[in-house]
């Protein structure tokens, strides 16, 4: 019985990891499109628009996950990077507070 319960847990973990990977790729594509739109608006108007609600919501979820994993995140640095849409050019280590 123990073998099957361990197998089931491992299968669930693998499914979650696969879903997270797919969601991450989709999120990256969405954020890239939103960045391109912001860049276009900035080029046309000369003023960079605020982060849209969708981007802010996605990035807040990412921030919450990192914090729930026990990481100490420099939120000011995190949101500065998000504002310029460079958020996927750095690993989570870049945002962590160094002691």
C-alpha positions in Angstrom: 0.0 0.0 0.0 2.9 2.4 0.8 4.3 2.0 -2.7 1.1 3.1 -4.4 0.6 6.1 -2.1 4.2 7.2 -2.7 3.7 6.7 -6.4 0.5 8.7 -6.4 2.2 11.6 -4.5 5.2 11.6 -6.9 2.8 11.6 -9.9 0.9 14.6 -8.4 4.2 16.5 -7.8 5.4 15.8 -11.4 2.0 17.0 -12.7 2.2 20.2 -10.7 5.8 20.8 -11.8 4.8 20.3 -15.5 1.8 22.6 -15.1 4.0 25.3 -13.5 6.5 25.0 -16.3 3.8 25.5 -18.9 2.2 28.3 -17.0 5.6 30.0 -16.7 6.1 29.8 -20.5 2.6 31.2 -21.1 3.2 34.0 -18.6 6.4 34.9 -20.2 4.8 35.2 -23.6 2.0 37.3 -22.2 4.3 39.7 -20.4 6.5 40.0 -23.5 3.4 41.1 -25.5 2.4 43.6 -22.8 6.0 45.0 -22.7 6.0 45.4 -26.5 2.7 47.3 -26.2 4.1 49.6 -23.4 7.2 50.2 -25.5 5.1 51.2 -28.5 3.0 53.6 -26.3 6.2 55.1 -24.9 7.7 55.5 -28.4 4.5 57.2 -29.6 3.9 59.5 -26.5 7.3 59.8 -25.0 5.9 58.7 -21.6 6.1 55.1 -20.3 2.7 54.0 -19.1 2.1 52.5 -15.7 2.2 48.7 -15.3 -1.2 47.4 -16.4 -3.3 45.4 -13.9 -2.7 42.1 -15.6 1.1 42.3 -15.3 0.9 43.5 -11.8 -1.4 40.6 -10.8 0.9 38.0 -12.4 4.0 39.5 -10.8 2.3 39.8 -7.4 1.5 36.0 -7.6 5.2 35.3 -8.4 6.3 37.5 -5.5 3.8 35.7 -3.1 5.2 32.3 -4.1 8.8 33.3 -3.5 7.8 34.8 -0.1 5.8 31.7 0.8 8.9 29.6 0.0 10.7 31.5 2.7 12.8 33.8 0.5 13.5 37.3 1.6 12.8 39.5 -1.4 13.8 43.1 -1.9 10.3 44.2 -3.1 11.5 47.7 -4.2 14.1 46.1 -6.5 11.5 43.5 -7.7 8.9 46.1 -8.7 11.5 48.3 -10.3 12.5 45.4 -12.5 8.8 44.6 -13.2 8.2 48.2 -14.2 10.8 48.0 -16.9 9.7 44.4 -17.9 13.1 42.8 -17.3 11.6 40.5 -14.7 12.6 37.3 -16.4 16.2 38.2 -17.2 17.2 37.5 -13.6 16.9 34.5 -11.3 15.2 34.8 -8.0 18.6 35.1 -6.3 18.9 38.6 -7.9 15.9 39.8 -5.9 16.8 38.2 -2.6 18.0 40.4 0.2 21.7 39.7 1.0 22.6 39.5 4.6 
